[in-house]
Amino acid sequence: MTTKKIFLICTGIFLGVILLGSSFTSASDGNDVIGFPFTFYQYLGGKKFPEPVSRHSFNAVIFLADLLISFGIPFLILFYLNRKK
């Protein structure tokens, strides 16, 4: 398997896991949460008292950790299987 195919497989796995692990409930007084296994983005929906300074919360370090886990583990497995052949 070429590196390009491995990259495309890892991208698909990352997007699938992120979509399955996210919740979008801000339209019904909930919160939007994106990230798996760590939450890297959160939007606070609904009425809040006192009003928060910012309703958006994005953590780049946790996003990079999610990328590393989601790309690193499948890439290593596929790379190892490719070398065995």
Number of C-alpha atoms within 10 A of each C-alpha: 11 9 12 9 11 19 15 12 15 20 16 14 15 20 12 11 15 18 13 11 15 16 15 14 15 14 10 9 12 15 17 17 19 21 21 21 14 13 18 19 17 19 18 18 17 13 10 10 5 6 8 10 6 8 13 12 13 13 12 11 10 17 18 12 16 20 17 13 15 21 20 14 13 18 18 12 12 20 15 11 11 13 9 7 6
